């Protein structure tokens, strides 16, 4: 019998840029933000990871993301005070997300690109314009986030108020 016993290795899933809010109306009461999701089964140490091109941010020492959870990097906590006490919220240090679209790059501590999304305000990317701007959010984490068709919208209020404090392991 011919053939091989080759069993391709299944690599661990990588971090995924999962939400983008670029504040196209420049509303003073809304903060831009980027969500990052961990689809793996393991805790990922974010120390030294960077977001670049669109904004400038380096995750501080001790930062991590639990399996199946998200972290958010925001432009300002002044507009989202309810996020200020959350352990999974970080504030970026420079730049803004361009309303005409641009590339957001996530790199690991060694400088290798882990994920990259080049969004635009037009089709095939979801329409986020209007008086009640929307947040771009992944349809499913099983889809490739490089394609506009893999994204949908959620309301800003639902995203901002939907961030919950992690459940404790103690008795209630």
Protein Blocks (a to p, Z undefined) as FASTA:
>chain_A
ZZddddcdddddddddfbdcehlnopakbccddddddfbfbdcdfehiacehjlccddde
hiacdehiacdddfblklmmmlmmpckbccdfbdcddfkbpadddddfkopafbdcdddf
bdfbdcfedjbdcddddfblkbcfkbmklpccddfklmmmmpccdddfbdZZ
